[in-house]
Amino acid sequence: MSQVAQQTEQMRTGKGFIAALDQSGGSTPKALGLYGIGEDRFSNEAEMFDLIHAMRARIVNAPAFTGDKVIGAILFEMTMDRDFNGTPAAAYLWENRGVVPFLKCDKGLEDEADGVQVMKDMGDLDGLLARAKSLGVFGTKMRSVIHAANETGIARNVAQQFEIGRQILGHGLVPILEPEVNITIADKAEAEAIMRDELIKGLDALDTPVMLKLSLPSEANFFAPLINHPNCLRVVALSGGYARDEANDLLSQNTGMIASFSRALTEGLNDAQSDDAFNATIAATIDSIYQASIT
């Protein structure tokens, strides 16, 4: 079986979750702050990214961070371009940890219009995708946001995800489409219903499967039609601002949906921890997210 076939099967049927290790420039200071590294520890962006890379390297080298429970990991572009233990990051994840590598490929969000934020122009996306493929990356992830149950805006948001998703499929990569519904909005359930209908239409029109990354739904198992769609390889959940215990509880109520948590994954980790304490904390976290993902 080829590497891509193995990775596809792991994504389709593997028990576990996807680790989101893809904080970008805008979210890195906050992520470092939660990890116990204040802005006084770095004086420029290069030093900041060195520190976040050291945190990510510590996570992926933890004994519990293997494909037994962590079936995939999403990387920031600068992480993909770096090494773990002297091996290119994507190759290290698969060859040494059994974890399928993904790349965050979006460049951030446009200002809100019609109740949504679509993705900014991605520049030379074809060049990035070709480089990712050459480095052994399996798929991509790109995020847009829904702030209101606005049919026009949601249709445009989802259409953009599928349009770029087709471009990504053309490079032999599997896109994770992520039209995130803001969990704090009053009309969240209505927005989810509109979004689900648009996603089903988009999936119906495909001939190659994609993945979806969605906010945890207001109604348990609301995304079952997406999970069961033949053109959907997997539906993964973002924590979306929920604390880990609440995110795990909500996730466990949604059969077939698995986690792709970022902040909830690193909750409780600290730069000052000894390796034993760090590894014990991440092991307990991985197990809790794993248990919620296999329901």
RODO-2510 file (C-alpha; in nm, 4 decimals, decimal comma):
residues 295
     n   res          X          Y          Z
     1     m     0,0000     0,0000     0,0000
     2     s     0,1380     0,3430    -0,0923
     3     q     0,2061     0,6075     0,1696
     4     v    -0,0879     0,8186     0,0491
     5     a    -0,3172     0,5136     0,0600
     6     q    -0,2016     0,4330     0,4144
     7     q    -0,2569     0,7914     0,5245
     8     t    -0,5980     0,8064     0,3569
     9     e    -0,7057     0,4903     0,5372
    10     q    -0,5780     0,6306     0,8677
    11     m    -0,7847     0,9453     0,8128
    12     r    -1,0950     0,7497     0,7128
    13     t    -1,0979     0,4823     0,9831
    14     g    -0,8263     0,5611     1,2380
    15     k    -0,9277     0,5917     1,6030
    16     g    -0,8029     0,9148     1,7549
    17     f    -0,7891     1,2838     1,6735
    18     i    -0,5995     1,5509     1,4824
    19     a    -0,3690     1,7836     1,6762
    20     a    -0,3864     2,1450     1,5582
    21     l    -0,0314     2,2804     1,5911
    22     d    -0,0873     2,5656     1,3484
    23     q    -0,0917     2,8913     1,5433
    24     s     0,0145     3,1645     1,3015
    25     g     0,1747     3,5025     1,3558
    26     g    -0,1377     3,6613     1,4984
    27     s    -0,2151     3,3885     1,7520
    28     t     0,1379     3,2865     1,8508
    29     p     0,1942     3,5460     2,1298
    30     k    -0,1241     3,4328     2,3038
    31     a    -0,0305     3,0663     2,2639
    32     l     0,3147     3,1352     2,4080
    33     g     0,1626     3,3343     2,6929
    34     l    -0,0602     3,0427     2,7892
    35     y     0,2521     2,8238     2,7778
    36     g     0,4233     3,0537     3,0286
    37     i     0,6402     3,2499     2,7860
    38     g     0,5716     3,6223     2,8063
    39     e     0,6495     3,8790     2,5377
    40     d     0,9545     3,9842     2,7394
    41     r     1,1179     3,6574     2,6279
    42     f     1,1409     3,7583     2,2621
    43     s     1,2263     4,0835     2,0847
    44     n     1,1276     4,0029     1,7265
    45     e     0,9166     3,7673     1,5165
    46     a     1,2059     3,5314     1,4442
    47     e     1,2687     3,4742     1,8152
    48     m     0,8942     3,4303     1,8737
    49     f     0,8722     3,1590     1,6075
    50     d     1,1812     2,9858     1,7468
    51     l     1,0052     2,9629     2,0825
    52     i     0,6762     2,8310     1,9421
    53     h     0,8684     2,5772     1,7340
    54     a     1,0470     2,4567     2,0473
    55     m     0,7056     2,4118     2,2137
    56     r     0,5733     2,2159     1,9154
    57     a     0,8866     2,0003     1,9050
    58     r     0,8401     1,9193     2,2724
    59     i     0,4804     1,8166     2,2061
    60     v     0,5513     1,5936     1,9047
    61     n     0,8411     1,4251     2,0845
    62     a     0,6313     1,3416     2,3908
    63     p     0,5988     0,9627     2,4257
    64     a     0,2174     0,9799     2,4035
    65     f     0,2176     1,1777     2,0775
    66     t     0,1926     0,8879     1,8318
    67     g    -0,0498     0,7629     1,5692
    68     d    -0,2039     0,5302     1,8261
    69     k    -0,4158     0,8229     1,9471
    70     v    -0,3044     1,1254     1,7424
    71     i    -0,3862     1,0252     1,3852
    72     g    -0,2953     1,3600     1,2270
    73     a    -0,1411     1,6993     1,2969
    74     i    -0,1896     2,0391     1,1301
    75     l     0,1252     2,2452     1,0855
    76     f     0,1851     2,6156     1,0289
    77     e     0,3842     2,6862     0,7095
    78     m     0,6968     2,7863     0,9023
    79     t     0,6765     2,4595     1,0976
    80     m     0,6538     2,2605     0,7748
    81     d     0,9715     2,4359     0,6596
    82     r     1,1596     2,3383     0,9757
    83     d     1,2918     2,0125     1,1200
    84     f     1,2073     1,7954     1,4166
    85     n     1,5213     1,6194     1,5435
    86     g     1,7013     1,6847     1,2147
    87     t     1,4221     1,5459     0,9925
    88     p     1,1840     1,7700     0,7925
    89     a     0,8760     1,8223     1,0085
    90     a     0,6148     1,6494     0,7901
    91     a     0,8371     1,3479     0,7232
    92     y     0,9226     1,3204     1,0931
    93     l     0,5572     1,3157     1,1940
    94     w     0,4743     1,0286     0,9597
    95     e     0,7964     0,8268     0,9670
    96     n     0,8802     0,8623     1,3360
    97     r     0,5441     0,9200     1,5042
    98     g     0,2886     0,7617     1,2673
    99     v     0,1003     1,0923     1,2491
   100     v    -0,0434     1,2189     0,9178
   101     p     0,0810     1,5752     0,8390
   102     f    -0,1451     1,8593     0,7219
   103     l    -0,0613     2,2215     0,6365
   104     k    -0,2563     2,5340     0,7324
   105     c    -0,2631     2,7094     0,3950
   106     d    -0,4875     3,0136     0,4416
   107     k    -0,3519     3,3673     0,4916
   108     g    -0,6145     3,4972     0,7333
   109     l    -0,9573     3,6547     0,7004
   110     e    -1,1198     3,9415     0,5160
   111     d    -1,3321     4,1904     0,7124
   112     e    -1,6836     4,0752     0,7969
   113     a    -1,9526     4,1178     0,5296
   114     d    -2,2974     3,9534     0,5136
   115     g    -2,2300     3,7992     0,8532
   116     v    -1,9179     3,6079     0,7454
   117     q    -1,5448     3,6446     0,7066
   118     v    -1,4124     3,4763     0,3957
   119     m    -1,0470     3,3970     0,3395
   120     k    -0,7966     3,6465     0,2071
   121     d    -0,6235     3,5869    -0,1230
   122     m    -0,3637     3,3134    -0,0716
   123     g    -0,1052     3,4452    -0,3164
   124     d     0,0971     3,1721    -0,4846
   125     l    -0,1130     2,8875    -0,3472
   126     d    -0,0074     2,6525    -0,6279
   127     g     0,3567     2,7046    -0,5357
   128     l     0,2875     2,6403    -0,1676
   129     l     0,0890     2,3254    -0,2454
   130     a     0,3623     2,1899    -0,4710
   131     r     0,6207     2,2504    -0,1983
   132     a     0,3974     2,0875     0,0634
   133     k     0,3473     1,7818    -0,1570
   134     s     0,7238     1,7510    -0,2102
   135     l     0,7779     1,7584     0,1679
   136     g     0,5362     1,4721     0,2292
   137     v     0,2317     1,6683     0,3455
   138     f    -0,0963     1,4752     0,3044
   139     g    -0,3514     1,7554     0,3171
   140     t    -0,4322     2,1141     0,4057
   141     k    -0,6578     2,3161     0,6331
   142     m    -0,8128     2,6574     0,5686
   143     r    -1,0414     2,8557     0,7982
   144     s    -1,3198     3,1034     0,7356
   145     v    -1,5781     3,2217     0,9905
   146     i    -1,9566     3,2516     1,0107
   147     h    -2,0887     3,5160     1,2509
   148     a    -2,4599     3,5183     1,1640
   149     a    -2,7323     3,3021     1,0083
   150     n    -2,7124     3,4981     0,6834
   151     e    -2,7950     3,2757     0,3860
   152     t    -2,6111     3,4915     0,1318
   153     g    -2,2974     3,5161     0,3402
   154     i    -2,2880     3,1491     0,4378
   155     a    -2,3396     3,0369     0,0768
   156     r    -2,0477     3,2584    -0,0312
   157     n    -1,8312     3,1381     0,2553
   158     v    -1,8888     2,7691     0,1810
   159     a    -1,8551     2,8190    -0,1970
   160     q    -1,5100     2,9723    -0,1461
   161     q    -1,4047     2,6729     0,0643
   162     f    -1,5053     2,4288    -0,2089
   163     e    -1,3542     2,6397    -0,4880
   164     i    -1,0121     2,6453    -0,3235
   165     g    -1,0627     2,2866    -0,2083
   166     r    -1,0806     2,1774    -0,5723
   167     q    -0,7522     2,3572    -0,6426
   168     i    -0,5939     2,1688    -0,3518
   169     l    -0,7328     1,8352    -0,4716
   170     g    -0,5692     1,9086    -0,8066
   171     h    -0,2298     1,8841    -0,6352
   172     g    -0,3085     1,5410    -0,4924
   173     l    -0,3646     1,6802    -0,1428
   174     v    -0,6741     1,6347     0,0746
   175     p    -0,8229     1,9661     0,1919
   176     i    -0,9875     2,0159     0,5299
   177     l    -1,2602     2,2746     0,4685
   178     e    -1,3235     2,4809     0,7821
   179     p    -1,6202     2,7195     0,7746
   180     e    -1,6170     2,7843     1,1509
   181     v    -1,9429     2,8946     1,3130
   182     n    -1,8705     3,1422     1,5935
   183     i    -1,9894     2,9579     1,9067
   184     t    -2,0951     3,2810     2,0833
   185     i    -2,3614     3,3992     1,8365
   186     a    -2,7303     3,3951     1,9309
   187     d    -2,8402     3,2309     1,6050
   188     k    -2,5724     2,9577     1,6070
   189     a    -2,8188     2,6711     1,5451
   190     e    -2,9781     2,8537     1,2514
   191     a    -2,6352     2,9278     1,1033
   192     e    -2,5403     2,5605     1,1374
   193     a    -2,8540     2,4519     0,9514
   194     i    -2,7827     2,6863     0,6589
   195     m    -2,4181     2,5837     0,6530
   196     r    -2,4992     2,2112     0,6611
   197     d    -2,7284     2,2447     0,3588
   198     e    -2,4588     2,4332     0,1676
   199     l    -2,1957     2,1761     0,2614
   200     i    -2,4153     1,8893     0,1428
   201     k    -2,4628     2,0648    -0,1916
   202     g    -2,0887     2,1129    -0,2221
   203     l    -2,0103     1,7522    -0,1309
   204     d    -2,2701     1,6262    -0,3786
   205     a    -2,0849     1,8055    -0,6588
   206     l    -1,7439     1,6519    -0,5820
   207     d    -1,5894     1,3373    -0,7244
   208     t    -1,3006     1,3203    -0,4733
   209     p    -1,3507     1,3163    -0,0937
   210     v    -1,2550     1,6084     0,1294
   211     m    -1,2550     1,6558     0,5063
   212     l    -1,4533     1,9060     0,7125
   213     k    -1,3569     2,0905     1,0314
   214     l    -1,6599     2,2356     1,2084
   215     s    -1,7617     2,3934     1,5368
   216     l    -1,9293     2,1546     1,7773
   217     p    -2,3004     2,1659     1,6893
   218     s    -2,5826     2,2978     1,9078
   219     e    -2,7736     1,9721     1,8537
   220     a    -2,5933     1,6404     1,9073
   221     n    -2,5299     1,4436     1,5865
   222     f    -2,6551     1,7343     1,3718
   223     f    -2,3665     1,6735     1,1325
   224     a    -2,4425     1,3027     1,0818
   225     p    -2,5464     1,3616     0,7171
   226     l    -2,2005     1,5108     0,6549
   227     i    -2,0173     1,2364     0,8447
   228     n    -2,2007     0,9739     0,6407
   229     h    -2,1597     1,1464     0,3034
   230     p    -1,9526     0,9398     0,0565
   231     n    -1,7492     1,2473    -0,0432
   232     c    -1,6541     1,3308     0,3161
   233     l    -1,3476     1,1474     0,4409
   234     r    -1,3861     1,2683     0,8021
   235     v    -1,5547     1,5410     1,0053
   236     v    -1,3353     1,6909     1,2770
   237     a    -1,4291     1,9381     1,5491
   238     l    -1,2558     2,2564     1,6554
   239     s    -1,2748     2,3527     2,0214
   240     g    -1,3763     2,7050     1,9213
   241     g    -1,3085     2,8631     2,2596
   242     y    -1,4591     2,5929     2,4797
   243     a    -1,2360     2,4763     2,7638
   244     r    -1,1068     2,1237     2,7077
   245     d    -1,3444     1,9441     2,9452
   246     e    -1,6494     2,1120     2,7909
   247     a    -1,5215     2,0528     2,4381
   248     n    -1,4599     1,6856     2,5173
   249     d    -1,8070     1,6500     2,6691
   250     l    -1,9757     1,8043     2,3653
   251     l    -1,7615     1,6011     2,1270
   252     s    -1,8476     1,2751     2,3008
   253     q    -2,2156     1,3396     2,2219
   254     n    -2,1452     1,3460     1,8455
   255     t    -2,0946     0,9963     1,7066
   256     g    -1,8267     0,9719     1,4386
   257     m    -1,6929     1,3247     1,4871
   258     i    -1,3331     1,3501     1,6087
   259     a    -1,1367     1,6335     1,7646
   260     s    -0,8977     1,8759     1,5997
   261     f    -0,8167     2,0902     1,9006
   262     s    -0,5510     2,3614     1,9306
   263     r    -0,5747     2,5605     2,2529
   264     a    -0,7553     2,2732     2,4269
   265     l    -0,4629     2,0445     2,3370
   266     t    -0,1999     2,2668     2,4978
   267     e    -0,4080     2,3607     2,8043
   268     g    -0,2030     2,2954     3,1185
   269     l     0,1354     2,2761     2,9448
   270     n     0,4089     2,5115     3,0656
   271     d     0,7588     2,5896     2,9510
   272     a     0,8856     2,5598     3,3105
   273     q     0,7601     2,2026     3,3568
   274     s     1,0136     1,9237     3,3861
   275     d     1,0088     1,6768     3,0985
   276     d     0,8385     1,4204     3,3217
   277     a     0,5660     1,6656     3,4247
   278     f     0,5216     1,7918     3,0685
   279     n     0,4974     1,4409     2,9260
   280     a     0,2511     1,3320     3,1947
   281     t     0,0312     1,6367     3,1282
   282     i     0,0255     1,5921     2,7511
   283     a    -0,0366     1,2173     2,7907
   284     a    -0,3433     1,2817     3,0089
   285     t    -0,4661     1,5467     2,7635
   286     i    -0,4178     1,3191     2,4633
   287     d    -0,6046     1,0378     2,6372
   288     s    -0,8995     1,2594     2,7311
   289     i    -0,9358     1,3960     2,3773
   290     y    -0,8909     1,0459     2,2350
   291     q    -1,1669     0,9053     2,4553
   292     a    -1,4046     1,1812     2,3452
   293     s    -1,3136     1,1190     1,9806
   294     i    -1,3884     0,7470     1,9690
   295     t    -1,7563     0,7695     2,0634
***
